[in-house]
């Protein structure tokens, strides 16, 4: 099976403290994977490792064919173009419309044809279940859930093989959180790998998938089948 992520003998440290040691993980292109654990357990650090915002103290990191642990500065933008990264606080440009936010990413990654860009905006808004007129609005005119859907659309601009979501529902109420989870599920079913960091264990009941549980410097790898078994046993 095609691997989009491969971690070998990874050690992650911060300011002298070891966050993780001897981590070995493979993630296939078709998978949906949860990163679970309390605040401060290292979930964000693990994601940063995958988009080269953090380098391992030792070990090998391969993401979408890029050898991240020895990546050159000039190749980092190409790695990040092959990914979609989504954060808790949306990180939209507040002084631009939704369409301008999406165009900004397109232009930064080499898009030039205005007609194709406009068509892509409409396609992306449809994919994240937002009406086309949303493109004319400013971020402050949207609800939190709508802003996160725009952020997801932005992450999908270049049809990435892998989506990394860092607590994407952390600022949203439970009903909206469930709808965002459903959207990630749809994206995954269309063939994009999704790795989602979250502290919401209830998501496992709504969408049982493989879980990497970060706790006390250790990552427990729980398969989708094991998650389903635990749910059946009421654990």
Rosetta silent file (secondary structure, phi, psi, omega in degrees, C-alpha in Angstrom):
SEQUENCE: XXXXXXXXXXXXXXXXXXXXXXXXXXXXXXXXXXXXXXXXXXXXXXXXXXXXXXXXXXXXXXXXXXXXXXXXXXXXXXXXXXXXXXXXXXXXXXXXXXXXXXXXXXXXXXXXXXXXXXXXXXXXXXXXXXXXXXXXXXXXXXXXXXXXXXXXXXXXXXXXXXXXXXXXXXXXXXXXXXXXXXXXXXXXXXXXXXXXXXXXXXXXXXXXXXXXXXXXXXXXXXXXXXXXXXXXXXX
SCORE:     score description
SCORE:     0.000 S_00000001
   1 L     0.000  139.387 -176.572    0.000    0.000    0.000 S_00000001
   2 L   -67.004  124.587 -179.202    1.290    3.473   -0.910 S_00000001
   3 E   -94.438  132.235  173.483    2.729    5.270    2.147 S_00000001
   4 E   -98.976  -22.541  178.621    2.367    9.048    2.489 S_00000001
   5 E  -133.429  132.824  173.645    4.091    9.185    5.896 S_00000001
   6 E  -138.895  119.162  177.132    6.974    7.099    7.216 S_00000001
   7 E  -114.151  128.059 -178.534    8.659    7.807   10.567 S_00000001
   8 E  -127.638  118.670  175.401   11.682    5.738   11.543 S_00000001
   9 E    52.196   45.207 -174.301   13.362    5.822   14.988 S_00000001
  10 E   -80.271  132.992  170.613   12.158    9.385   15.545 S_00000001
  11 E  -120.696  127.219  177.792   13.241   11.378   18.565 S_00000001
  12 E  -118.597  127.685  177.141   11.621   14.774   19.154 S_00000001
  13 E  -132.851  156.230  179.146   12.939   17.134   21.802 S_00000001
  14 E  -141.069  121.305 -179.492   12.203   20.727   22.793 S_00000001
  15 L    50.494   43.059  175.938   14.512   22.897   24.897 S_00000001
  16 L    87.416  -15.913  179.876   16.351   19.819   26.081 S_00000001
  17 E   -92.970  134.358  178.572   13.254   17.849   27.085 S_00000001
  18 E   -80.731  123.848  178.250   12.402   14.709   25.121 S_00000001
  19 E   -88.676  -48.158  176.362    8.822   14.780   23.802 S_00000001
  20 E  -137.965  152.161  177.699    8.937   11.445   21.948 S_00000001
  21 E  -139.999  137.917  175.166   11.598    8.791   21.538 S_00000001
  22 E    56.891   52.151  179.159   11.947    5.861   19.109 S_00000001
  23 E   -91.248  129.307  177.231    8.732    6.535   17.167 S_00000001
  24 E  -130.514  111.232 -175.653    8.024    4.275   14.166 S_00000001
  25 E  -140.609  137.539  169.238    4.839    5.000   12.215 S_00000001
  26 E  -120.848  139.966  176.181    3.617    4.422    8.662 S_00000001
  27 E  -128.168  127.060 -178.038    0.457    6.017    7.264 S_00000001
  28 E   -85.207  159.736 -173.456   -1.055    4.848    3.974 S_00000001
  29 L   -62.545  -23.691 -176.226   -2.502    7.153    1.332 S_00000001
  30 L   -96.237    0.023 -168.917   -6.088    6.033    1.959 S_00000001
  31 L   -84.136  154.247  166.400   -6.092    6.321    5.755 S_00000001
  32 E  -115.180  121.848 -175.824   -7.905    8.559    8.226 S_00000001
  33 E  -128.390  130.683  173.629   -5.849    8.786   11.423 S_00000001
  34 E   -91.609  140.757  167.160   -6.626   10.522   14.699 S_00000001
  35 E  -107.204  110.618 -175.612   -3.873   11.996   16.879 S_00000001
  36 E  -112.821  154.112  177.516   -5.309   11.883   20.378 S_00000001
  37 L   150.200  158.475 -179.096   -3.972   13.062   23.696 S_00000001
  38 L   -67.916  165.557  175.330   -4.214   15.857   26.270 S_00000001
  39 L   -55.953  133.900  179.794   -2.873   19.364   25.708 S_00000001
  40 L    87.117    5.088 -176.944    0.909   19.313   25.816 S_00000001
  41 L   -85.546   -5.832  175.589    1.184   15.638   24.877 S_00000001
  42 L   106.451    7.052 -178.122    3.052   16.391   21.648 S_00000001
  43 H   -60.364  -48.841 -179.039    0.312   16.182   19.004 S_00000001
  44 H   -64.487  -37.275  178.851    1.201   19.541   17.425 S_00000001
  45 H   -61.827  -40.524  179.477    4.918   18.716   17.530 S_00000001
  46 H   -64.410  -41.403  177.785    4.275   15.520   15.588 S_00000001
  47 H   -66.529  -42.065  178.750    2.315   17.425   12.938 S_00000001
  48 H   -59.416  -33.240  177.070    5.001   20.129   12.709 S_00000001
  49 H   -60.465  -36.871 -174.851    7.498   17.380   12.002 S_00000001
  50 H   -75.727  -26.344  177.252    5.465   16.371    8.940 S_00000001
  51 L  -111.049   24.317  171.485    5.428   19.835    7.352 S_00000001
  52 L    60.933   33.644  172.028    9.042   20.651    8.258 S_00000001
  53 L   -94.773   -7.632  179.086    8.302   23.265   10.904 S_00000001
  54 L  -147.818  134.075  178.109   10.221   21.097   13.360 S_00000001
  55 L  -102.848  146.341  179.700   13.144   18.787   12.700 S_00000001
  56 L   -72.096  151.457  173.855   13.700   15.560   14.642 S_00000001
  57 L   -67.298  -31.790  173.828   16.602   15.272   17.059 S_00000001
  58 E  -161.418  163.898  179.886   17.284   11.963   15.303 S_00000001
  59 E   103.178  176.125 -176.000   15.588    9.537   12.941 S_00000001
  60 E  -118.767  134.438  179.928   14.109    9.672    9.449 S_00000001
  61 E  -123.100  121.001  176.199   10.899   11.410    8.325 S_00000001
  62 E  -122.657  126.393 -178.260    9.472   10.803    4.848 S_00000001
  63 E  -135.119  123.147  179.588    6.321   12.618    3.709 S_00000001
  64 L    48.870   37.119  177.616    4.881   12.467    0.179 S_00000001
  65 L    87.823   -7.519  179.206    8.262   11.336   -1.128 S_00000001
  66 E   -91.825  131.057  174.940   10.226   14.132    0.599 S_00000001
  67 E   -83.653   90.547 -167.316   12.991   13.148    3.033 S_00000001
  68 H   -67.847  -33.494 -176.613   11.986   15.783    5.583 S_00000001
  69 H   -66.486  -17.033  177.623   14.757   15.206    8.134 S_00000001
  70 H  -129.475   26.551 -175.992   17.340   16.367    5.583 S_00000001
  71 L   -71.135  143.061  177.446   15.196   18.660    3.400 S_00000001
  72 L   -85.106  156.413 -178.930   16.777   21.822    1.968 S_00000001
  73 H   -56.838  -36.099 -176.607   15.183   25.233    2.518 S_00000001
  74 H   -71.771  -20.335 -179.489   14.367   25.540   -1.198 S_00000001
  75 H   -92.912  -13.219 -179.433   12.389   22.272   -1.140 S_00000001
  76 H   -57.797  -44.469  178.253   10.250   23.095    1.923 S_00000001
  77 H   -59.457  -33.791  179.881    7.668   25.078   -0.154 S_00000001
  78 H   -71.754  -38.033  172.877    7.283   22.086   -2.492 S_00000001
  79 H   -58.612  -49.718 -175.377    6.722   19.747    0.447 S_00000001
  80 H   -68.318  -25.919  176.116    4.092   22.105    1.867 S_00000001
  81 H   -69.950  -25.098 -179.997    2.428   22.428   -1.532 S_00000001
  82 L   -84.370   -2.709 -179.132    1.894   18.655   -1.479 S_00000001
  83 E  -117.750  163.807  164.483    0.075   18.983    1.872 S_00000001
  84 E  -122.693  126.843 -178.268   -2.946   20.785    3.196 S_00000001
  85 E  -118.107  130.974 -176.481   -2.549   22.155    6.738 S_00000001
  86 E  -127.573  134.426 -175.564   -5.507   23.350    8.815 S_00000001
  87 L  -114.407  167.985 -179.044   -5.299   25.020   12.217 S_00000001
  88 L   -63.554  -38.241 -172.040   -7.667   25.628   15.128 S_00000001
  89 L  -100.853   24.370  170.579   -7.807   29.396   14.611 S_00000001
  90 L    68.951  -49.692  178.612   -8.499   29.338   10.819 S_00000001
  91 L    56.860   39.818  173.211   -5.648   31.797    9.967 S_00000001
  92 L   -80.916  154.564  175.102   -7.593   33.507    7.166 S_00000001
  93 L   -77.340  112.779 -169.035   -6.441   36.908    5.898 S_00000001
  94 L   -73.573  -16.744 -177.502   -8.945   39.163    7.652 S_00000001
  95 L   -97.385   13.583 -177.923   -8.610   42.101    5.230 S_00000001
  96 L  -133.337  152.583  177.282   -9.580   40.053    2.147 S_00000001
  97 E   -68.196  170.113  176.943  -12.703   38.332    0.885 S_00000001
  98 H   -57.762  -46.305 -179.975  -13.015   34.559    0.830 S_00000001
  99 H   -61.039  -41.832  179.362  -12.242   34.540   -2.898 S_00000001
 100 H   -66.327  -34.619  174.977   -9.172   36.724   -2.352 S_00000001
 101 H   -61.327  -43.447 -179.413   -8.005   34.386    0.419 S_00000001
 102 H   -71.831  -38.715  177.992   -8.188   31.440   -1.967 S_00000001
 103 H   -63.691  -35.718 -179.582   -6.605   33.395   -4.831 S_00000001
 104 H   -57.663  -45.383  179.422   -3.725   34.377   -2.546 S_00000001
 105 H   -67.112  -41.891 -179.826   -2.794   30.702   -2.074 S_00000001
 106 H   -59.946  -48.246 -178.875   -3.257   29.948   -5.760 S_00000001
 107 H   -64.153  -37.522 -179.616   -0.966   32.786   -6.872 S_00000001
 108 H   -67.562  -21.735 -178.584    1.623   31.850   -4.248 S_00000001
 109 L  -110.932   20.351  167.947    1.714   28.300   -5.636 S_00000001
 110 L    99.461    2.363  177.043    1.985   29.221   -9.306 S_00000001
 111 L   -71.022  140.718 -179.893   -1.587   29.624  -10.587 S_00000001
 112 L  -131.540  -30.056 -175.964   -1.878   32.277  -13.320 S_00000001
 113 L   -76.271  113.081 -175.095   -5.049   31.685  -15.350 S_00000001
 114 H   -62.473  -38.694 -179.725   -7.788   33.931  -13.870 S_00000001
 115 H   -64.399  -45.376  178.759  -10.650   31.879  -15.363 S_00000001
 116 H   -63.321  -36.446  179.572   -9.282   28.636  -13.917 S_00000001
 117 H   -66.568  -44.038  178.982   -8.797   30.341  -10.563 S_00000001
 118 H   -64.046  -41.699  179.060  -12.381   31.622  -10.450 S_00000001
 119 H   -64.469  -38.006 -179.819  -13.703   28.198  -11.467 S_00000001
 120 H   -66.152  -37.486  177.704  -11.553   26.524   -8.816 S_00000001
 121 H   -59.448  -47.107  179.834  -12.970   28.820   -6.116 S_00000001
 122 H   -61.912  -41.323 -179.567  -16.522   27.760   -7.041 S_00000001
 123 H   -63.767  -43.117 -178.420  -15.481   24.098   -7.105 S_00000001
 124 H   -67.430  -41.505  179.333  -13.811   24.334   -3.688 S_00000001
 125 H   -63.644  -37.402  176.945  -16.753   26.105   -2.049 S_00000001
 126 H   -65.043  -40.588 -178.247  -19.062   23.406   -3.366 S_00000001
 127 H   -62.949  -34.714 -179.576  -16.744   20.713   -2.011 S_00000001
 128 L   -98.131   13.951  173.997  -16.852   22.216    1.500 S_00000001
 129 L    61.777   46.682  172.767  -20.625   22.803    1.283 S_00000001
 130 L  -119.564  141.329  178.536  -20.638   26.601    1.179 S_00000001
 131 L   -64.473  151.937 -177.047  -22.813   28.635   -1.219 S_00000001
 132 H   -58.523  -32.854 -178.308  -20.980   30.367   -4.077 S_00000001
 133 H   -65.182  -14.788  177.644  -21.917   33.806   -2.741 S_00000001
 134 H   -57.049  -30.271 -174.821  -19.673   33.087    0.259 S_00000001
 135 H   -62.097  -21.702 -178.289  -16.713   34.078   -1.913 S_00000001
 136 H   -86.936   -8.033 -174.444  -17.768   37.741   -1.746 S_00000001
 137 L   -88.851  156.047  172.962  -17.822   37.836    2.061 S_00000001
 138 E   -88.038  153.047 -179.191  -15.121   38.914    4.490 S_00000001
 139 H   -52.060  -39.222 -177.179  -14.033   36.392    7.160 S_00000001
 140 H   -67.382  -14.073  178.400  -15.655   38.419    9.986 S_00000001
 141 H   -86.588   -2.212 -177.689  -19.023   38.027    8.216 S_00000001
 142 L  -107.210  153.254  173.185  -18.813   34.243    8.571 S_00000001
 143 L   -72.544  168.775  178.149  -19.479   31.971   11.536 S_00000001
 144 H   -58.649  -42.843  179.477  -16.618   29.973   13.036 S_00000001
 145 H   -63.262  -39.901  178.804  -17.772   26.835   11.224 S_00000001
 146 H   -67.414  -40.265  177.183  -17.945   28.679    7.908 S_00000001
 147 H   -61.563  -39.817  179.611  -14.470   30.145    8.426 S_00000001
 148 H   -67.904  -34.297  176.348  -13.102   26.672    9.092 S_00000001
 149 H   -65.048  -37.155  175.607  -14.750   25.398    5.904 S_00000001
 150 H   -65.434  -41.047  178.176  -12.991   28.189    3.979 S_00000001
 151 H   -62.119  -37.192  177.161   -9.712   27.173    5.650 S_00000001
 152 H   -68.295  -41.600  176.310  -10.323   23.590    4.518 S_00000001
 153 H   -58.149  -43.118  179.190  -11.085   24.820    0.981 S_00000001
 154 H   -60.851  -39.719 -179.733   -7.784   26.720    1.047 S_00000001
 155 H   -67.795  -21.938 -176.886   -5.959   23.545    2.097 S_00000001
 156 L   -93.622    0.264 -173.627   -7.493   21.701   -0.882 S_00000001
 157 L   -50.275  -45.902 -174.899   -6.399   24.250   -3.531 S_00000001
 158 L  -103.265   26.364  177.287   -3.635   22.058   -4.957 S_00000001
 159 L    47.894   59.920 -175.777   -5.377   18.682   -4.483 S_00000001
 160 L   -67.415  154.157  175.858   -2.978   17.480   -1.756 S_00000001
 161 L   -78.745  -21.088 -172.134   -2.364   13.798   -1.055 S_00000001
 162 E  -139.630  130.924  173.810   -2.345   14.518    2.675 S_00000001
 163 E  -109.752  128.386  174.714   -4.356   16.801    4.964 S_00000001
 164 E  -111.510  120.828 -177.843   -2.943   17.670    8.403 S_00000001
 165 E  -121.645  117.980 -176.368   -5.510   19.158   10.774 S_00000001
 166 E  -101.946   99.685 -177.530   -4.360   20.507   14.155 S_00000001
 167 L    49.771   53.513 -173.528   -7.368   20.681   16.518 S_00000001
 168 L   -67.046  -15.666  179.498   -9.595   21.912   13.646 S_00000001
 169 L  -111.526   11.972 -175.041  -12.744   21.868   15.810 S_00000001
 170 L   -60.720  -28.959 -178.653  -11.146   23.297   18.976 S_00000001
 171 L  -103.587   12.833 -172.934  -12.985   26.648   18.664 S_00000001
 172 L  -115.641  153.520  178.880  -16.316   25.241   17.477 S_00000001
 173 L   -75.334  165.653 -172.755  -19.434   24.060   19.270 S_00000001
 174 H   -56.425  -42.100 -178.002  -20.284   20.314   19.281 S_00000001
 175 H   -65.071  -45.443  179.375  -22.835   20.377   16.434 S_00000001
 176 H   -66.470  -38.046  178.270  -20.547   22.355   14.124 S_00000001
 177 H   -58.263  -42.533 -179.931  -17.610   20.136   15.153 S_00000001
 178 H   -64.385  -38.032  179.810  -19.523   17.059   14.027 S_00000001
 179 H   -68.760  -33.944  177.061  -20.269   18.649   10.652 S_00000001
 180 H   -69.957  -40.088  175.413  -16.571   19.493   10.175 S_00000001
 181 H   -59.070  -43.346  178.853  -15.640   15.904   11.068 S_00000001
 182 H   -60.347  -38.563  178.931  -18.135   14.703    8.443 S_00000001
 183 H   -64.487  -43.828  176.686  -16.468   16.971    5.870 S_00000001
 184 H   -62.171  -36.171  178.315  -13.041   15.492    6.648 S_00000001
 185 H   -63.095  -42.596  178.809  -14.583   12.027    6.318 S_00000001
 186 H   -63.437  -42.834  179.135  -15.882   12.929    2.838 S_00000001
 187 H   -60.538  -42.395  178.743  -12.470   14.297    1.820 S_00000001
 188 H   -64.799  -41.632 -178.817  -10.851   11.056    2.984 S_00000001
 189 H   -66.068  -21.076  176.945  -13.392    8.922    1.115 S_00000001
 190 L   -85.783    1.206  171.950  -12.461   10.785   -2.074 S_00000001
 191 L   112.604    5.281  179.448   -8.884    9.525   -1.694 S_00000001
 192 L   -99.603  131.268  176.046   -7.020   12.072    0.454 S_00000001
 193 E   -70.101  137.050  178.576   -5.212   10.898    3.572 S_00000001
 194 E  -124.284  125.987  171.011   -6.323   12.823    6.697 S_00000001
 195 E  -117.373  115.665 -174.213   -4.366   13.070    9.966 S_00000001
 196 E  -118.556  118.352  172.725   -6.367   14.951   12.576 S_00000001
 197 E   -83.924  130.249 -179.860   -5.093   16.016   15.981 S_00000001
 198 E  -156.981  155.098  172.246   -7.962   16.331   18.434 S_00000001
 199 L  -103.762    4.666 -175.909   -8.769   15.945   22.109 S_00000001
 200 L   -92.112   90.314 -179.234  -12.364   14.935   21.281 S_00000001
 201 L   -63.830  -20.315  179.346  -12.455   11.178   21.860 S_00000001
 202 L   -62.093  -22.479  178.928  -16.176   11.233   20.980 S_00000001
 203 H   -61.009  -29.391 -179.461  -15.141   11.485   17.320 S_00000001
 204 H   -62.192  -32.337  178.213  -14.107    7.809   17.489 S_00000001
 205 H   -74.422  -38.054 -178.644  -17.760    6.855   17.982 S_00000001
 206 H   -73.702  -33.205 -176.383  -18.942    9.062   15.115 S_00000001
 207 L  -148.842   81.343 -176.613  -16.191    7.946   12.743 S_00000001
 208 L   -64.480  120.144  179.519  -14.197    4.937   14.004 S_00000001
 209 L  -146.794  172.360  177.453  -10.694    5.078   12.526 S_00000001
 210 E   -55.496  142.560 -178.808   -7.089    4.329   13.470 S_00000001
 211 E  -131.702  131.912  171.521   -5.874    6.348   16.460 S_00000001
 212 E  -104.037  112.273 -173.626   -2.386    7.364   17.546 S_00000001
 213 E  -101.265  115.726 -177.631   -2.646    8.140   21.254 S_00000001
 214 E   -92.917  121.897 -177.372    0.061   10.467   22.615 S_00000001
 215 E  -158.138  122.093  175.110    0.694   10.065   26.320 S_00000001
 216 L    52.626   44.571  175.546    3.758   10.525   28.538 S_00000001
 217 L    78.456    5.629 -179.456    6.223   10.445   25.653 S_00000001
 218 E  -120.909  145.282  174.522    4.762    7.287   24.123 S_00000001
 219 E  -114.035  115.215  175.947    2.534    6.881   21.057 S_00000001
 220 E   -90.269  128.071 -177.935    0.087    3.970   21.191 S_00000001
 221 E  -101.124  108.271 -177.175   -1.030    2.861   17.730 S_00000001
 222 E  -108.210  117.184 -176.820   -4.624    1.602   17.831 S_00000001
 223 L   -69.079  163.784  177.527   -5.896    0.138   14.553 S_00000001
 224 H   -58.218  -41.287 -179.849   -9.355    0.871   13.147 S_00000001
 225 H   -63.557  -40.876  178.770  -10.379   -2.718   13.958 S_00000001
 226 H   -66.923  -37.670  176.463   -9.202   -2.329   17.569 S_00000001
 227 H   -61.180  -46.058 -179.651  -11.097    0.964   17.874 S_00000001
 228 H   -63.210  -40.368  178.125  -14.256   -0.739   16.624 S_00000001
 229 H   -62.602  -42.421 -179.992  -13.775   -3.646   19.037 S_00000001
 230 H   -63.609  -38.799  178.860  -13.341   -1.248   21.957 S_00000001
 231 H   -65.719  -39.861  179.598  -16.524    0.581   20.989 S_00000001
 232 H   -65.066  -32.231 -179.862  -18.440   -2.715   20.789 S_00000001
 233 L   -86.180   -3.438  177.922  -17.178   -3.614   24.264 S_00000001
 234 L    76.807   24.353 -179.453  -18.193   -0.194   25.544 S_00000001
 235 L   -87.985    0.000    0.000  -14.647    0.900   26.444 S_00000001
